[in-house]
Amino acid sequence: MHQALSQAHNAWTLGEVPVGALVVKDGEVIATGFNQPIGTHDPTAHAEIMALRAAAGILGNYRLPGCELYVTLEPCAMCAGAMLHARLARVIFGAADPKTGACGSVVNLFEQAKLNHHTELVGGVMAQECGMLLKEFFAARRTEVQRKLAQDAGIFNA
């Protein structure tokens, strides 16, 4: 999860919501990803999708059996669906996402008995560190917006 947090910092550096992910096979990191939807103008460019795409390219297969995905934030429904289609063995996430989490916070796509593949799910790994990074990011963003509003107000009052 430390490496996924490092990827999340890459996203922050680019002004993206700091979420990072990595795919592991046989104990070795084979692919990484971080949030990039704003910069790429791609609503599917979540950290998990970026890591899945990279892993599939490296392995030469859209199925990723025996692979695990680590991500700093509970996956959304889009990402959870992609993980199930990739046939991941296990998904490990950090902080829960009470607004869009599809691993139990809002819904749990992984517990659907009718699905033909079942991925093991582990949540709350380094949850405090992962959650704190997001809180710091959004606090900094709010501070920047307030600073700009105050600056603009000063300009208009002059």
GROMACS elastic network, one bead per residue, 0.5 to 0.9 nm:
[ bonds ]
;  ai    aj funct       b0    kb
    1     5     6  0.62100   500
    1     6     6  0.86195   500
    1    21     6  0.83157   500
    1    22     6  0.85576   500
    1    70     6  0.63471   500
    1    71     6  0.71570   500
    1    72     6  0.70199   500
    1    92     6  0.84920   500
    1    93     6  0.81608   500
    1    94     6  0.76348   500
    1   125     6  0.73579   500
    1   126     6  0.70842   500
    1   130     6  0.88236   500
    2     5     6  0.50818   500
    2     6     6  0.63424   500
    2     7     6  0.88356   500
    2   126     6  0.85157   500
    3     7     6  0.64173   500
    3     8     6  0.87113   500
    3    20     6  0.81474   500
    3    21     6  0.79987   500
    3    22     6  0.75799   500
    3    32     6  0.86922   500
    3    70     6  0.89230   500
    4     7     6  0.50290   500
    4     8     6  0.62941   500
    4     9     6  0.88380   500
    4    19     6  0.78074   500
    4    22     6  0.59825   500
    4    32     6  0.76982   500
    4    33     6  0.81642   500
    4    34     6  0.82341   500
    4    70     6  0.66376   500
    4    71     6  0.59962   500
    4    72     6  0.61985   500
    5     9     6  0.64145   500
    5    10     6  0.88490   500
    5    18     6  0.82645   500
    5    19     6  0.73424   500
    5    20     6  0.57733   500
    5    21     6  0.78263   500
    5    71     6  0.81612   500
    5    72     6  0.63549   500
    5   129     6  0.84314   500
    5   130     6  0.69413   500
    5   133     6  0.84294   500
    6     9     6  0.51932   500
    6    10     6  0.67343   500
    6    20     6  0.70915   500
    7    10     6  0.50680   500
    7    11     6  0.67445   500
    7    12     6  0.89935   500
    7    18     6  0.79785   500
    7    19     6  0.71536   500
    7    21     6  0.66445   500
    7    22     6  0.82651   500
    7    32     6  0.72691   500
    7    33     6  0.64863   500
    7    34     6  0.54657   500
    7    35     6  0.86417   500
    7    47     6  0.84811   500
    8    11     6  0.51472   500
    8    12     6  0.64810   500
    8    13     6  0.88063   500
    8    16     6  0.88684   500
    8    17     6  0.78982   500
    8    21     6  0.75976   500
    8    33     6  0.84042   500
    8    34     6  0.57455   500
    8    35     6  0.73548   500
    8    47     6  0.82111   500
    8    72     6  0.75074   500
    8   130     6  0.89404   500
    8   133     6  0.84305   500
    9    13     6  0.61956   500
    9    14     6  0.87837   500
    9    18     6  0.59185   500
    9    19     6  0.77432   500
    9    20     6  0.76319   500
    9    34     6  0.84127   500
    9   133     6  0.85063   500
   10    13     6  0.51680   500
   10    14     6  0.66636   500
   10    15     6  0.89565   500
   10    16     6  0.85078   500
   10    18     6  0.74037   500
   10    19     6  0.87438   500
   10    20     6  0.80101   500
   10    34     6  0.68217   500
   10    35     6  0.84739   500
   11    14     6  0.52653   500
   11    15     6  0.64131   500
   11    17     6  0.62773   500
   11    19     6  0.67027   500
   11    20     6  0.74273   500
   11    34     6  0.56322   500
   11    35     6  0.55246   500
   11    36     6  0.67209   500
   11    47     6  0.87302   500
   12    16     6  0.51453   500
   12    17     6  0.60292   500
   12    19     6  0.82480   500
   12    35     6  0.86305   500
   12   137     6  0.73654   500
   13    16     6  0.73578   500
   13    18     6  0.84949   500
   14    17     6  0.88532   500
   14    36     6  0.81501   500
   14    39     6  0.77365   500
   15    18     6  0.82307   500
   15    36     6  0.89334   500
   15    38     6  0.82242   500
   15    39     6  0.84058   500
   16    19     6  0.82771   500
   16    34     6  0.87260   500
   16    35     6  0.61539   500
   16    36     6  0.61862   500
   16    37     6  0.75490   500
   16    38     6  0.65612   500
   16    39     6  0.77196   500
   17    34     6  0.89622   500
   17    35     6  0.64471   500
   17    36     6  0.82464   500
   17   134     6  0.73727   500
   17   137     6  0.73743   500
   17   138     6  0.82790   500
   18    34     6  0.73965   500
   18    35     6  0.66113   500
   18    47     6  0.89207   500
   18    72     6  0.85828   500
   18   133     6  0.72204   500
   18   134     6  0.63335   500
   18   137     6  0.72971   500
   19    33     6  0.86499   500
   19    34     6  0.57347   500
   19    35     6  0.56337   500
   19    46     6  0.79030   500
   19    47     6  0.60385   500
   19    48     6  0.86455   500
   19    71     6  0.71847   500
   19    72     6  0.57337   500
   19    73     6  0.63625   500
   19   130     6  0.84502   500
   19   133     6  0.89104   500
   19   134     6  0.80206   500
   20    32     6  0.77003   500
   20    33     6  0.58760   500
   20    35     6  0.65971   500
   20    46     6  0.86177   500
   20    47     6  0.52780   500
   20    48     6  0.74269   500
   20    51     6  0.87775   500
   20    70     6  0.82725   500
   20    71     6  0.57014   500
   20    72     6  0.57340   500
   20    73     6  0.79619   500
   21    31     6  0.85204   500
   21    32     6  0.57243   500
   21    33     6  0.51506   500
   21    34     6  0.60513   500
   21    35     6  0.87116   500
   21    47     6  0.54134   500
   21    48     6  0.54891   500
   21    49     6  0.87587   500
   21    50     6  0.81818   500
   21    51     6  0.62105   500
   21    52     6  0.89888   500
   21    69     6  0.68980   500
   21    70     6  0.53765   500
   21    72     6  0.65970   500
   21    73     6  0.88082   500
   21    93     6  0.89288   500
   22    29     6  0.67623   500
   22    30     6  0.76096   500
   22    31     6  0.55629   500
   22    33     6  0.60837   500
   22    34     6  0.86111   500
   22    47     6  0.82827   500
   22    48     6  0.74131   500
   22    50     6  0.89755   500
   22    51     6  0.56634   500
   22    52     6  0.81368   500
   22    55     6  0.88007   500
   22    68     6  0.82438   500
   22    69     6  0.56553   500
   22    70     6  0.53197   500
   22    71     6  0.66511   500
   23    28     6  0.84018   500
   23    29     6  0.58370   500
   23    30     6  0.58455   500
   23    31     6  0.51934   500
   23    32     6  0.63097   500
   23    33     6  0.87041   500
   23    48     6  0.86637   500
   23    51     6  0.62888   500
   23    52     6  0.70103   500
   23    54     6  0.88102   500
   23    55     6  0.66499   500
   23    67     6  0.65445   500
   23    68     6  0.55972   500
   23    70     6  0.64393   500
   23    71     6  0.89477   500
   24    27     6  0.59158   500
   24    28     6  0.52557   500
   24    30     6  0.56710   500
   24    31     6  0.72563   500
   24    55     6  0.87955   500
   24    66     6  0.86914   500
   24    67     6  0.55421   500
   24    68     6  0.51166   500
   24    69     6  0.62805   500
   24    70     6  0.78585   500
   25    28     6  0.53761   500
   25    29     6  0.65104   500
   25    30     6  0.66450   500
   25    64     6  0.87316   500
   25    65     6  0.87656   500
   25    66     6  0.63160   500
   25    68     6  0.64797   500
   26    29     6  0.84718   500
   26    66     6  0.74850   500
   26    67     6  0.74107   500
   26    68     6  0.89465   500
   27    67     6  0.89663   500
   27    68     6  0.89770   500
   29    32     6  0.76306   500
   30    51     6  0.89371   500
   30    54     6  0.82754   500
   30    55     6  0.62075   500
   30    58     6  0.75797   500
   30    59     6  0.87520   500
   31    50     6  0.87339   500
   31    51     6  0.55363   500
   31    52     6  0.75316   500
   31    53     6  0.85597   500
   31    54     6  0.56363   500
   31    55     6  0.50948   500
   31    56     6  0.88697   500
   31    58     6  0.79141   500
   32    47     6  0.80486   500
   32    48     6  0.84212   500
   32    50     6  0.72847   500
   32    52     6  0.81701   500
   32    54     6  0.71761   500
   32    55     6  0.79487   500
   33    36     6  0.87909   500
   33    46     6  0.80202   500
   33    48     6  0.64492   500
   33    49     6  0.75638   500
   33    52     6  0.80510   500
   33    53     6  0.88876   500
   33    54     6  0.78730   500
   34    45     6  0.82484   500
   34    46     6  0.66495   500
   34    48     6  0.72857   500
   34    49     6  0.87465   500
   34    50     6  0.67082   500
   34    51     6  0.75412   500
   35    38     6  0.83695   500
   35    45     6  0.61529   500
   35    48     6  0.80032   500
   35    49     6  0.88002   500
   35    50     6  0.77189   500
   36    39     6  0.56097   500
   36    40     6  0.59539   500
   36    41     6  0.80784   500
   36    42     6  0.76102   500
   36    43     6  0.85964   500
   36    44     6  0.86938   500
   36    45     6  0.52691   500
   36    46     6  0.62340   500
   36    47     6  0.72056   500
   36    50     6  0.83778   500
   37    40     6  0.53313   500
   37    41     6  0.54564   500
   37    43     6  0.51724   500
   37    44     6  0.65960   500
   37    46     6  0.63871   500
   38    41     6  0.51741   500
   38    42     6  0.68987   500
   38    43     6  0.77744   500
   38    45     6  0.84251   500
   39    42     6  0.78806   500
   40    43     6  0.84292   500
   40    45     6  0.73726   500
   41    45     6  0.83180   500
   42    45     6  0.54680   500
   42    46     6  0.87318   500
   43    46     6  0.74772   500
   44    49     6  0.68809   500
   44    50     6  0.85251   500
   44    78     6  0.79273   500
   44    79     6  0.84254   500
   45    48     6  0.80903   500
   45    49     6  0.60800   500
   45    50     6  0.60320   500
   46    49     6  0.53254   500
   46    50     6  0.62284   500
   46    51     6  0.86949   500
   46    79     6  0.76165   500
   47    50     6  0.51915   500
   47    51     6  0.62356   500
   47    52     6  0.86232   500
   47    71     6  0.76312   500
   47    79     6  0.89025   500
   48    51     6  0.51564   500
   48    52     6  0.60592   500
   48    53     6  0.85431   500
   48    69     6  0.77215   500
   48    70     6  0.83447   500
   48    71     6  0.68207   500
   48    75     6  0.76786   500
   48    79     6  0.63099   500
   48    80     6  0.88263   500
   48    82     6  0.87065   500
   48    83     6  0.82873   500
   49    53     6  0.59996   500
   49    54     6  0.85042   500
   49    78     6  0.88563   500
   49    79     6  0.63680   500
   49    82     6  0.73681   500
   49    83     6  0.84366   500
   50    53     6  0.52250   500
   50    54     6  0.62474   500
   50    55     6  0.86615   500
   51    54     6  0.51540   500
   51    55     6  0.60976   500
   51    56     6  0.85547   500
   51    69     6  0.82483   500
   52    55     6  0.51080   500
   52    56     6  0.60296   500
   52    57     6  0.85085   500
   52    62     6  0.85458   500
   52    64     6  0.84124   500
   52    69     6  0.82475   500
   52    82     6  0.81923   500
   52    83     6  0.78030   500
   52    86     6  0.79384   500
   53    56     6  0.52097   500
   53    57     6  0.62034   500
   53    58     6  0.86754   500
   53    62     6  0.81292   500
   54    57     6  0.51579   500
   54    58     6  0.62152   500
   54    59     6  0.86635   500
   55    58     6  0.50699   500
   55    59     6  0.60522   500
   55    60     6  0.81945   500
   55    61     6  0.84595   500
   55    62     6  0.85315   500
   55    64     6  0.77527   500
   56    59     6  0.51877   500
   56    60     6  0.55935   500
   56    61     6  0.51243   500
   56    62     6  0.50662   500
   56    63     6  0.70309   500
   56    64     6  0.68459   500
   56    86     6  0.85899   500
   57    60     6  0.50027   500
   57    61     6  0.67911   500
   57    62     6  0.77839   500
   58    61     6  0.80453   500
   59    62     6  0.81843   500
   59    63     6  0.88457   500
   59    64     6  0.78882   500
   60    63     6  0.88281   500
   61    64     6  0.69056   500
   62    85     6  0.84417   500
   62    86     6  0.61357   500
   62    87     6  0.89639   500
   63    85     6  0.72491   500
   63    87     6  0.57981   500
   63    88     6  0.77371   500
   64    67     6  0.56201   500
   64    68     6  0.85141   500
   64    83     6  0.88686   500
   64    85     6  0.89506   500
   64    86     6  0.52807   500
   64    87     6  0.56876   500
   64    88     6  0.55700   500
   64    89     6  0.80851   500
   65    68     6  0.86031   500
   65    86     6  0.73728   500
   65    87     6  0.54712   500
   65    88     6  0.54083   500
   65    89     6  0.61379   500
   66    87     6  0.81924   500
   66    88     6  0.63844   500
   66    89     6  0.52404   500
   66    90     6  0.81331   500
   67    87     6  0.82609   500
   67    88     6  0.53171   500
   67    89     6  0.55724   500
   67    90     6  0.69467   500
   67    91     6  0.88653   500
   68    88     6  0.59068   500
   68    89     6  0.57517   500
   68    91     6  0.56640   500
   68    92     6  0.74650   500
   69    83     6  0.83497   500
   69    88     6  0.73791   500
   69    89     6  0.84988   500
   69    90     6  0.65122   500
   69    92     6  0.61482   500
   69    93     6  0.82028   500
   70    90     6  0.86423   500
   70    91     6  0.60568   500
   70    93     6  0.57315   500
   70    94     6  0.81568   500
   71    74     6  0.71652   500
   71    75     6  0.76992   500
   71    91     6  0.78710   500
   71    92     6  0.63966   500
   71    94     6  0.64467   500
   71    95     6  0.88898   500
   72    75     6  0.88292   500
   72    92     6  0.84577   500
   72    93     6  0.54496   500
   72    95     6  0.61834   500
   72    96     6  0.89409   500
   72   125     6  0.83712   500
   72   126     6  0.82201   500
   72   127     6  0.77723   500
   72   129     6  0.88548   500
   72   130     6  0.54896   500
   72   131     6  0.80604   500
   73    76     6  0.88659   500
   73    93     6  0.57501   500
   73    94     6  0.52812   500
   73    96     6  0.61245   500
   73    97     6  0.65979   500
   73   101     6  0.83516   500
   73   127     6  0.83318   500
   73   130     6  0.69728   500
   73   131     6  0.77220   500
   73   134     6  0.89839   500
   74    92     6  0.85710   500
   74    93     6  0.54853   500
   74    94     6  0.65726   500
   74    95     6  0.60082   500
   74    96     6  0.50472   500
   74    97     6  0.54734   500
   74    98     6  0.88686   500
   74   100     6  0.82968   500
   74   101     6  0.53984   500
   74   102     6  0.70737   500
   74   103     6  0.64691   500
   74   104     6  0.86991   500
   74   105     6  0.82786   500
   74   123     6  0.75434   500
   74   124     6  0.87491   500
   75    78     6  0.78885   500
   75    79     6  0.56760   500
   75    80     6  0.58048   500
   75    93     6  0.76694   500
   75    96     6  0.86172   500
   75    97     6  0.78035   500
   75   100     6  0.78319   500
   75   101     6  0.56341   500
   75   102     6  0.58911   500
   75   103     6  0.66879   500
   76    79     6  0.53998   500
   76    80     6  0.60190   500
   76    81     6  0.85361   500
   76    97     6  0.82350   500
   76   100     6  0.54486   500
   76   103     6  0.77567   500
   77    80     6  0.50359   500
   77    81     6  0.60027   500
   77    82     6  0.85841   500
   77   100     6  0.74332   500
   77   101     6  0.71138   500
   77   102     6  0.50617   500
   77   103     6  0.83457   500
   77   107     6  0.82439   500
   77   108     6  0.86170   500
   77   109     6  0.72679   500
   78    81     6  0.52514   500
   78    82     6  0.63652   500
   78    83     6  0.87623   500
   78   102     6  0.85994   500
   79    82     6  0.50426   500
   79    83     6  0.61548   500
   79    84     6  0.86463   500
   79   102     6  0.85476   500
   80    83     6  0.50389   500
   80    84     6  0.62427   500
   80    85     6  0.86648   500
   80   102     6  0.65714   500
   80   103     6  0.76351   500
   80   108     6  0.88925   500
   80   109     6  0.68246   500
   80   110     6  0.75355   500
   81    84     6  0.51470   500
   81    85     6  0.62248   500
   81    86     6  0.85916   500
   81   109     6  0.75019   500
   81   110     6  0.86900   500
   82    85     6  0.50711   500
   82    86     6  0.60925   500
   82    87     6  0.87055   500
   83    86     6  0.50194   500
   83    87     6  0.64065   500
   83    88     6  0.60000   500
   83    91     6  0.80796   500
   83   119     6  0.82000   500
   84    87     6  0.51469   500
   84    88     6  0.64524   500
   84   109     6  0.87416   500
   84   110     6  0.76334   500
   84   115     6  0.87888   500
   84   117     6  0.67283   500
   84   118     6  0.72203   500
   84   119     6  0.66976   500
   85    88     6  0.79579   500
   85   117     6  0.80409   500
   87    90     6  0.88549   500
   87   117     6  0.65605   500
   87   118     6  0.77651   500
   87   119     6  0.70469   500
   88    91     6  0.72078   500
   88   117     6  0.89111   500
   88   118     6  0.84717   500
   88   119     6  0.60140   500
   88   120     6  0.83112   500
   89   118     6  0.78874   500
   89   119     6  0.52051   500
   89   120     6  0.61696   500
   89   121     6  0.88647   500
   90   118     6  0.89395   500
   90   119     6  0.52824   500
   90   121     6  0.57789   500
   90   122     6  0.75986   500
   91   119     6  0.70191   500
   91   120     6  0.62737   500
   91   121     6  0.50393   500
   91   122     6  0.62298   500
   91   123     6  0.82060   500
   92   120     6  0.84731   500
   92   121     6  0.61022   500
   92   123     6  0.57541   500
   92   124     6  0.80988   500
   92   125     6  0.70996   500
   93    96     6  0.78497   500
   93   121     6  0.81702   500
   93   122     6  0.64457   500
   93   124     6  0.62038   500
   93   125     6  0.60738   500
   93   126     6  0.84103   500
   93   127     6  0.79605   500
   94   122     6  0.87637   500
   94   123     6  0.59610   500
   94   126     6  0.54236   500
   94   128     6  0.78540   500
   94   129     6  0.80906   500
   94   130     6  0.57463   500
   94   131     6  0.75682   500
   95   123     6  0.75162   500
   95   124     6  0.57589   500
   95   125     6  0.74817   500
   95   126     6  0.74352   500
   95   128     6  0.69014   500
   95   129     6  0.81176   500
   95   130     6  0.55265   500
   95   131     6  0.51651   500
   95   132     6  0.88659   500
   96   101     6  0.67275   500
   96   103     6  0.83934   500
   96   104     6  0.84329   500
   96   105     6  0.66435   500
   96   123     6  0.75165   500
   96   124     6  0.69497   500
   96   127     6  0.74005   500
   96   131     6  0.78916   500
   97   100     6  0.58252   500
   97   102     6  0.82892   500
   97   103     6  0.88340   500
   97   104     6  0.89643   500
   97   105     6  0.62312   500
   97   106     6  0.80486   500
   98   101     6  0.58970   500
   98   104     6  0.88489   500
   98   105     6  0.51447   500
   98   106     6  0.63109   500
   99   105     6  0.75418   500
   99   106     6  0.67507   500
  100   105     6  0.74338   500
  100   106     6  0.61411   500
  100   107     6  0.83120   500
  101   104     6  0.65374   500
  101   105     6  0.50479   500
  101   106     6  0.53547   500
  101   107     6  0.67364   500
  101   108     6  0.79236   500
  102   105     6  0.64002   500
  102   106     6  0.58542   500
  102   109     6  0.59070   500
  102   110     6  0.80308   500
  103   106     6  0.74892   500
  103   107     6  0.61847   500
  103   109     6  0.62992   500
  103   110     6  0.65399   500
  103   111     6  0.83945   500
  103   121     6  0.76857   500
  103   123     6  0.81613   500
  104   107     6  0.50100   500
  104   109     6  0.79467   500
  104   110     6  0.86098   500
  104   111     6  0.88722   500
  105   108     6  0.73262   500
  107   110     6  0.89737   500
  108   111     6  0.57790   500
  108   112     6  0.74648   500
  109   112     6  0.57091   500
  110   113     6  0.83837   500
  110   115     6  0.85107   500
  110   117     6  0.89735   500
  110   118     6  0.65565   500
  110   119     6  0.64536   500
  110   120     6  0.78036   500
  110   121     6  0.73767   500
  111   114     6  0.88913   500
  111   115     6  0.85625   500
  111   118     6  0.76383   500
  111   119     6  0.87035   500
  112   115     6  0.58775   500
  112   118     6  0.82830   500
  113   116     6  0.80208   500
  113   118     6  0.81862   500
  114   117     6  0.88223   500
  115   118     6  0.70181   500
  122   125     6  0.75206   500
  123   127     6  0.80549   500
  124   128     6  0.82007   500
  125   128     6  0.84040   500
  125   130     6  0.85519   500
  126   129     6  0.55151   500
  126   130     6  0.61980   500
  126   131     6  0.85192   500
  127   130     6  0.51175   500
  127   131     6  0.58144   500
  127   132     6  0.82987   500
  128   131     6  0.51577   500
  128   132     6  0.59080   500
  128   133     6  0.86134   500
  129   132     6  0.51288   500
  129   133     6  0.63373   500
  129   134     6  0.89268   500
  130   133     6  0.54054   500
  130   134     6  0.67598   500
  130   135     6  0.89545   500
  131   134     6  0.52700   500
  131   135     6  0.62531   500
  131   136     6  0.86833   500
  132   136     6  0.60330   500
  132   137     6  0.84640   500
  133   136     6  0.52117   500
  133   137     6  0.61702   500
  133   138     6  0.87758   500
  134   137     6  0.50491   500
  134   138     6  0.62613   500
  134   139     6  0.85230   500
  135   138     6  0.53425   500
  135   139     6  0.60420   500
  135   140     6  0.85337   500
  136   139     6  0.50697   500
  136   140     6  0.60541   500
  136   141     6  0.85045   500
  137   140     6  0.52010   500
  137   141     6  0.61824   500
  137   142     6  0.87229   500
  138   142     6  0.61145   500
  138   143     6  0.85280   500
  139   142     6  0.51333   500
  139   143     6  0.61680   500
  139   144     6  0.86245   500
  140   143     6  0.50508   500
  140   144     6  0.61552   500
  140   145     6  0.86594   500
  141   144     6  0.51091   500
  141   145     6  0.62644   500
  141   146     6  0.86715   500
  142   145     6  0.51147   500
  142   146     6  0.61704   500
  142   147     6  0.85481   500
  143   146     6  0.51080   500
  143   147     6  0.60693   500
  143   148     6  0.86187   500
  144   147     6  0.50025   500
  144   148     6  0.61738   500
  144   149     6  0.85855   500
  145   148     6  0.51472   500
  145   149     6  0.61538   500
  145   150     6  0.86088   500
  146   149     6  0.50434   500
  146   150     6  0.61066   500
  146   151     6  0.84659   500
  147   150     6  0.51556   500
  147   151     6  0.60501   500
  147   152     6  0.85444   500
  148   152     6  0.60103   500
  148   153     6  0.84518   500
  149   152     6  0.50698   500
  149   153     6  0.60554   500
  149   154     6  0.85897   500
  150   154     6  0.61957   500
  150   155     6  0.86760   500
  151   154     6  0.51241   500
  151   155     6  0.63663   500
  151   156     6  0.88252   500
  152   155     6  0.50470   500
  152   156     6  0.62787   500
  152   157     6  0.86335   500
  153   156     6  0.51764   500
  153   157     6  0.60998   500
  153   158     6  0.86860   500
  154   157     6  0.51458   500
  154   158     6  0.62932   500
  155   158     6  0.54043   500
